[in-house]
Amino acid sequence: MFSLSNSQYTCQDYISDHIWKTSSH
């Protein structure tokens, strides 16, 4: 696991990654 507050992973990145994963199915 990773900490959102302790990384450069932003909400936008999270959403984009989620969309990419869901659309790749």
Secondary structure, 3 states (H helix, E strand, C coil): CCCHHHCCCCHHHHHHHHHHHHHCC
